[in-house]
């Protein structure tokens, strides 16, 4: 009887773990699809360490992906080094030391619904995506 209970508990744990992994993958896929829509009509350039980011209201957090900064004709994407640590309930707080936003700036995340610290955010380089001139006009 005890073996049956342990087997049932183990099977349930595996199913719960698989469900959680599948949900995380789905959330990341949704964010990747949203990013692909944002970058439609844009072409990637050479990655940079810092960007001129004066207006913070143009900064978008993509859960399980990273940060996106819309500078008009250029969109900058900085992927999180550990994308699973950036959830939709996280609000990044960035300590900036100039008008530039740099991948090495101190970035912390806090839970949206409580004032509790939820983690540190580390970014890869910012990849600029420039609007492609399709020759119409």
Buried (B, 14 or more C-beta within 10 A) or exposed (E): EEEEEEEEEEEEEEEEEEEEEEEBEEBBEBBBEBBEEBBEEBEEEEBBEBBEBEEEEBBBBBBBBBBBBBBEEBBBBBBBEEBEBBBEEBEBEBEEEEEBBBBEBEBBBBBEEEEEEBBEBBBEBBBBBEEEEEEEE
